[in-house]
Structures are given as structure tokens and as C-alpha cells.
Amino acid sequence: MGNPLQSENHVTQQAIIQIRKPTRPRIGVFGVGYYKYWSQFEGLLDDMLRKQAIFIEKIQTGSHAEVIDFGLVDNVEKAYQLVPKLNAANLDLIFCDMVTYATSNTFGTIIRSVNVPIVLVALQPDQAMDYTRASTYMQLYNDDICSLPEFAGVAARMGKKVPDMIIGTLYDDPQADAEIEEYCRIAAVLHDLKTSRIGHIGHPIEAMLDMHSDSTMFTAHFGAHIVQCEAHEIVTQYQRSGPEEIEPVKERILDFFDTPDPVSDPISEKLRDSDLEIAARVTVALEKFIEEKKLDGLAYYYEGPENSETRTVMSNLIVGNSLLTGAGFPMCGESDLKTCFAMLIMERLGIGGSFAEFHPVDFKEGFVLVGHDGPHNVAIAQGRPVLRSLTKYHGKPGFGAGVEFKIKEGPITMLSINSTYDGKFKFVIAEGQSVEGPIPPTGNTNTRGFFKPDVRTFLQRWMKEGPTHHFALGVGHHANTIQKIANYLNLESVIIRQD
């Protein structure tokens, strides 16, 4: 279950900024069975424990998770004893291994008192029973799904959501293995949402009413802490950066990015030495700032006085923040905290997460350009990303290096997180395709996004759900996975339909 974004870009990236270590979520596993069977069928309990051990091994060998085995619960007394242990273990997700039939008093006791997401796992060892040699023992050995409806019904009666379920076989079942992997990645997202420290500098651009957020609500709904930072903290690190730190970073930036000649946009130029110098110096400052503040991400917008050092630094975060985003630290321009969290969710799922919005539509070929200025996730770039010097940042003060690339060709997923009228968050999710083709050489990211059933209908459906104008853009189709995360957070979500 490795990170699907381990690519040539990531290998090169490591030389510039150390990639964050994979999240290690805490996943609990308990099995369920029926104690009356053990005395009736000799050896059945041992077989059940072996099945559970094999399932646990699947998680341990295929993910970075820390797995806590809580054993087998086969009567209600053990269920009551298990509840305080589960609650004390600080778990991110729980697998309930349905090794055979179990009465629902065990599960009802647990789901009533535990608020961690629980996934019911029913993986029978045999793809089919040998009916010519079938026995009650063989049936009980493969009775993994038998209690699923009973457990689901009891969850509903307890006022809880019916848990997600994995149904399949214990051996040679790629679909079941993929679903186990998906939930391990979801556990990593849930872990980092409730433990992350996201920095915030300045404020959204004053006119963008959809950008504003209540920091307390991020703690209320995600568990994260918003660290209110000051621009001078980066500027101070910038002032302290010496040539011995800056020169190696300049070389590494040039190794990582292409620096072509300008093409059609009159505000773009070949990367100037002065812009490279500032970008490298700011990159050094950003690394120190992130480490000192112990941040997992940053949303920022700060103009500073005209012709000041503060403006020079704060308008030249693009290169360093693009590298940090690619290394696992989402950095979001225009002080967009909500999209920073959308990028964090995608990064922890291993699907990238780049800062994006809609650009002009191509009505001839039926696609919309998807991209943005500012920092981006270079880990999901198609080919080598480009640096251009821009004589102005449109709509913002300052000038300097701009990052330009398109997202990898293939399936893509978009996530917008907006605030609703009653102060909650809403996930707006969609899937499409990134298709190869020319993009504007403007020093910004741009991707040719194709969406079903057609670009006009898709855009209308997307806008009708009330998204922010920014969103996170990731690779692969993962709408259902992201919606599961929203469900676990008790947040509203919608996947834009494609029919």
C-alpha cells in the first residue's frame, strides 16, 4: 500500500526538501464470534483466531498503520470489558473482523459507546464451500457475512450510522485488499486532520467572501489547530539566510525545474537570476519557519508596504511553497484555509492535491482549463515543471518566479470545501479526466479538464452545489473515498453526477 505518487519527481524532490514521513494511524482490530460454538466444534476457535491473525497481517504488511489487536469478543461481558480499552487507545479507525456468526449484543454494546469509525470486515476463507463434503463446521468456518444484517440493524436501533462493510474472501481477493488499503489511507487522513497544525498568515483577499473561515470551526469539525502566524516570522528567517544555505538550493531548483524562453505572454520572461536568488532564499526561510512553528501546512496572503522587504518575501513564496506542497506540506495562497484542508486530505490519501480554480472553457474541444497562480503540488506534475519570471502577478502586488505545469494525464478528482449558512462545512466532489494538450504559457498551472456529460452541464452542476471558487485537484478517481471521510466527520457532501 505504498504512496502512488512515488515518482521521479518525488525522488528529485527529496534533494530539495525532505519528504514528510508517512502518517502512522492507529487502527484497532477486534474479532467477533459466538462462544457456544467452541465447545460444540473442536478446533473451530483456533481456526477463527488464525483467520483474524491473517487479516491483521494484511494490514501490517500493506500499510504504515500501528495495529492494536483487541482479540476475539464472543459474549456481551467481553464486549463491555472492551469498550473502555477501545476508548483509551486513541484510535483513528476500527476494523470489526466478522470471523463467524456472532450475536449482536456484542456489537451493539460497542458501537453505542465508541465514536471511532468502525468498518465491518467479512472475509470468508473459501471462495465457495465444497458442497459434496459440506458440514456445519465448514459453514461456520465461512459464515463471515451471516451477522452483517443483524449488526447493521442494531447500529440503526442504537441511533448510529450503519457501518461500512468489506465483503469478500480472505485469500486472493484484490478488490477486498484494495478496500482494506482504502480504509487504512482514510485512517491516515482522519489521524492527521485531528492532529495537524495549519499556519495562517494575513487574511483572504478582501473581496473574496467565499474564502473567509472561522478558525474555531476547523477545530470543531476536524480537530486541527490553526496557528496564527506573522509575516515577519518568515522575513526574519529570510534575513538570517546566508550564501552557504542559498547556493545549494539554487542549484537544486535548477535541477528540478525547467527554465524555458518566454513564448506568447508578454508578462512572462526567462527566469531571471535575481528571481532565482530570491526564490532560493525564501525557500530556505520557509523550511526554517515550518520547522520552528511545527506546521503541517500554511494558508497565507500578505501584501506588505510597497517596495518593502516584507512585500518581496511574501510575494515570492511560490517556488518554496510548491516544493513544500510536493513534499507533503500543503501551502495555499490567498489565505484559503478551507482549500488548504482539502489539499491536506488529498495529500494524506496519496493522490496529490494542488491549488486550483476554473480558467477559460474550450468550447471547441469541450474542456475547461483547471489551474491557478501561486504554489502547487509539484509531485503530480506531468513532466518537468517550469519556472518563469513574471513581471507582475495578476490581481496581486509583486513580481518574481512563477510555477507552471499541468497535472498528470489521466483520471482526476476535485474537492472543494465550503462553509454553509449555518457555519458547517460541505464537501463538493467531482471526477474527470486530465487530457494531454497545450496549455497557456503564463507561469501558472493549467490542466485540460474533461468532465461528463459535457463541460457546460458539469460546470452548472458544480456551481449549483455552492462550492468555493478554489478547490484541491488530485490524481485518480477517489470521490467515494473522500465522501467516506466527510461521512466520518459528520459533514455534508455531494458527488457531482456524470449522467
N, C-alpha and C positions, 0 to 999 in steps of 0.2 A: 504494500500500500504506500509506495513512495510518492513524493510530490510530482505530479505530472508536468510541472514547469521546470524540472531539472533539465536544462538545455545548454547549448553552447553559450548563450547569453549569461546564464547563471554561473557557468564556470569562469567566464571572464569577469563577471561581476564581483566574484569573491575577492579578486585582487584589488578592487576599489573600496568596497565597504563590506565588512563581514556579514554574511547572510545570517539572519537570526536562526537560532536553533529551533527545530520543530517543537511545537507545543506538545506537552505531555499531559493529556487529560486523565482524570481519574474515573475509571469505569468499574462499576460493581457488577458482579455476576452471582445470581443465586438460582439454583435449580428447584423445581417443584415435582413432587410425586405423591403417591398415596401409601401411607405406612402399612396398610392392611395387606398390600401385595407381597411384602418382603417375606413374611412367614409362609405365605401360600406358594411362592415360586422361588425356590432356592437359586441363588446366583443372580436374580434379577436386579437387586440393589447394586451389586458390584458392576453389572453392565450399565446401569444408569449413571453411576459415578464415572465410569470410563467415558461415556458419551459426553458428560459435562466437561471432563478434563480435555477431551479433543476440541470441544468448542472454545474453551479458554485458550488453548494453544493456538487456535486460528487467530484470535485477537492479538495475542502476544507476538506472534511471528509476523503478522501483517500490518502492525501499526506501531506508533510510538507511545501508545497508552500505557499507563500504570493500571494493571488489572488487579482487583481485590476479589478473591474468591470467598463467598459467604456460605459455601456449602449447599446442602440439599435441605429444603423445607418440605416436610411431608405430613405435618399436622399443624393445627392452629396454635398450639403452645409455642412451637418453634417460630411461627410467624410473629407472634407478639415479642418474642425474645430478639428477633432480627431487626425489628423496626428501629430501636434506639441505635443499633450498630450502623444501620444504613444512614441514619440522620447524622451520626457523628463522623462519618467517613469523608465528608466534604466531596461528594461525588458529583460528576458532571452528567453522567448518564448511567442507567442500569439496564442490563440485559436479564430478563427472566427466562431461563432455559427450560422449556417445556419437555422434559425428558420422557415423560409418560403422562397418563391421565393424573390429574390432581384435583381435589375438591377446592372450590373457590373460596372457602373460608380462609385458606392460607393467603391467597392473593388479595382478597377484599380487605383483610386486616392491614396489609402492607400499603396498598395504593391509597387507602383512606388517610394514612398518616405520613406519607412520604411525598414530597413535592418535586423530586428529581424526575426528569423524563424516564419512563420505563418502556422498553421495547420487548415484546413477547417473541421468543425465538422458538420455532417449531421445525427442527431439522431431523427427520427420521433417518436412521442409518441405511435402510434398504430402499432402493428406488421403487420396488414393489415386493409384496410378500410372495413367497413360493407357495401358491395355493394348494399344490399337491402334497405339501409337507406342513401346511399351516397348523398352528397351535395357538392356544390362548397366550402362552408365553411370547410367541413371535408377535402376536398382535399388540400386547402390552409393550414390547420392545420397540415397536414402531408407532405407538399411539401418541405422537407428539402434538398433533393438531386437535386431539379429542376435547381438550379443555378450553380451546380458544373461544368458542362462543359463550361458554359459561363465564370465563374471565371478563370478556367484553361486556356481557350483560351486567355483571356485578360492578364493573367500573362505572357504568351508566347509573346504576342504582346508588352508587356512592357519591354521585354528583361530580364525577371526574370524566375527563375525555377518554374515550376508548383508545387504548394504546396502539401504536404502530405495531405491525407484525412482520416477521420474516418467516416465510413458509417455503420449505424445500427439503433437500437431503443433506446429510452430514458430510458426504463424500462426493467429489466430482460434480459440484454444482456451482458453476461460475456465476450464475445470477445471484444465488444466496451469498456467495463470497463477496460479490460486489456490493450487496446491500449491507453486509456487516461492515465493509470498508466505509461505506457512505455514513453510517451511524458513528463510526469512530471519528470521521472528519467533522461531523456535526458536533460531537462531544468536544473536539478541539476548539471549534468556534464558540460554543457555549462557555467553555473554560476561560477563553481569552476575553470574551465580552464582559464577564463579571470580574475580571482581574486587571483589565487594561487601564493604562494611564494615557489619556489622549490630551496633548497640549493644545492650547488655544491662544492665539495672539491676535489682538486687534478686534475687528468686527467685520461682518459681511459688508460688501459694498452697500452703501446706504439705501440705494433704490431697490435692492432685491429683497422684497418682503418674504419670498418663499424660503430664503436662506436662514432666517433668524431662528434660534433654538433656545430652549430653556435647559441649561446645563444640568439642573437637578433631575430633569426628566430622563436624561441618559443614565443616571444612577438608578432612578426608579425602575426603568424598564429593562436596562441591560446589565446594571450592576457596575458599570465602568465609572471611573473618576475623571472628571475634566480638570486638568491642571492649567490654571490661568497663568500664562507666561507673559513676559515683556520683551519687546523688540530689542531693548538694549542688552539683553542676555546673549543674544546671538551676535550683536555688534561687538560686545566686549570680547567674545571668543575670536571674532574676525580680527580685531586689533592685536590680539596676542599671537596670531598665527605667523610663524616665521618661514623664510625661504626653504629651510630644510624639510618642512612639512608640505609646503605648497608644490615644490617642483616635482616630487614623485606623483602627486595627484594629477598634475597637468599631463604628465606622460601617460598615466593610466587612462585618463579621459580621452586622450587622442587615440589610444589603442582600442578603446571601446566604441567610440563614436566615429562616424564618417563626417568629413567636413567639406562637402562639395561646393563648387562655384554656384553663385546665385543663378536663378532661372528667370521666372516671369514677374515675381513680386518685387516691386521697387523698394519696399521697406526691408527686404532681406539682403544680406551680404555674406560673403565668405567669412567664416569665423575669424574675428579679429584677435590678435594676440592679447590685447587689453581685456577683452571679454573673457578669454580663456583664463587669464590670470585671476580675474575677479571670481569667476565660477569656481576655480580650484580653491581659492582662499575661502570662499563661502562654504564649499563642501567640507573643508577641514573644520570650520567653525560649527557647522551643523552637526557633524559627528560628535564633537565635544559637547555641544548643547544637549543633544539627545541623551548622551551617556550621563551627563551631570544631572539632568532632570528625570532620568529613568523613564523616558517616554516610549510608548508603543506606537505613536502616531502623532500627527500635528495638523491642525487646520489654522490657516493664517491669512490675514490681509492687513497690511500696514503700509501707509504711504510715506510718512515722514516728511520733514520740511524739504522744499525744493533745493537741489544742489547739496544736500547733506549726505554725510557718510551713512546715516541710517537709511535714507532712500536708496542709496547704491546697494547696500547689503540686502534690504528687504525686497527689492525688485529683482534681485539676481539669485533667488533661491532655487530657480527652476532646475538647473543641472544637478545640484546636490540632492534636492528632494526627489528627483526622478530616480537617482541611484538608490536612495534610501527606500523609496517605494518598491523598487525591484528587489531589494534585499529583505523585504518583509515589514517595513515600517511605513504605512500609508501616510502620505503627505498631501494635503488637499488645499488647493488655492481658494481664493475668495472667501476664506474663513468658513467654509461649508462643513460644519461638524457632522451633519446627517450623512452626507456623502462620504466623509472620512470613515464613518462606521460601516457604510455599505462596502467600501474598499477593504476594510479590515475583515469583514465577513468573507469576501471572495478570496482574499489572500490566505486566510486560515483554511479555507476549503481547498487550496492549492490550484485555483483557477485564475489567478492574477488579480484583476481589479484595477482598472485605470480610470482616471478622472475624465468624464465625457459629457457631452451635450449634443443636440442635433444641430447640424450645419445644413447648407442648402440641399434641396432634393434634386436628383437627376431624374426628371420625368421621361427622358428618352429611354433610359435603360431600367428605370423602375427601382432606384435605390435612394437612400438618404446617407449623406456623409455624417459620420459619428466621430466626434473628437473634441478637442479643447486646446486652449493655450495653457501654459504653466507646466507643472510637474506631472509625470505619467509613470505607469508601471513598465519600465524597460524590459522586464522579464518576459513579457508577452509580445514583444515587437516582432514583426515579420522582417527578417533580415537585420542588417546593421542599422541602428538608429542614427539619425543625422543631427548635427548641431549647426545652426545658422546664427549669425549675428543679426539682430533685428534693431533697426534704428528707432523703433517705437513699439511699445506693447499696446495694441489697440484697446481703447477704453480704460487704460490704466497708466499711471505715470511710470517713467523709467525706460530703460533700453538695456540690451545685452543679449546673451546667448539664449536661443530658443531650441527646444527639443522637438524633433519632427520624426514621426514614423507611423506606420499603420499596424493594427493588431494582426496577429497571425491569421492566416486564411483558414476558414472552416467554421464550425458552429460557434456561436457567441451567446452569452446571456447578459442581460442588463438588470440592474437593481437600483431603483430609486426609493429612498426613504423620506417620506414627508410627514409633517405634523398635521393632525386633523383639528377640526374646530374645537373639540373637547380636550385637546392637549396630548393625545396619544400619538403613537407612530403608526404609519401604514406602509407596508412593503408593496411596491408596484414592480412586477417582474415580467420579463419578456425574453423570448428566444428568437434568434435569427441566424443569418449567415454572413461571415466576412468573406468577400469575394475579391480576388486579385484584380488590380487595375490601377491606373494613375490616380494620384491624389494631388491636391494643391500644394505647391512648394512654398508654404507660408511660415515655416518654422513652428508649426503646430502638429499635433497628431490628427489624423483623419483616416477613417476606415469606411470602405464601401459596405454599408449595411443593407442587406436584403431581408425583407420581412413578409410573412404571409398574412392574409391572402394577397395583398398588394400594398404598396407603400402608402397610398392615401388612406386606405381603410385602417391599416395598422396605426398610423400616426393619430388618426381620430380616436381610436380605441384607447391608445396610450394616454392621450391628453385628457380624455373623459374621466380617467381614474384619479385625476388631481395629483400628478407627481410633482417633484421639484424639477426645475429645468436642468439640473445636474443629475448624473447617475454614475454608478460604477459599471464598468464594462469588463467582462471576463471571457475566457475561452471555454468552449464546450457548452453542452446543454445541461443546465443544472437548476432549472426553475423549480422542479418538485422538491429538490433538496433544500433550496433556500426557503420555500414555503413551509417546510417542516420546521426550520429554525424559527420562523415567525410564529408558528403554532406553539412551539415550546416556550416562546417568550410571551404568549398570550396577546399577540398583536394581530391586527387586521392585515390581510394580504390578498393580492389578486394576481393571477397569471393571465396576461392578455391572450385571448383565444386566437387561434390561427385559421379557423374555418371560415 
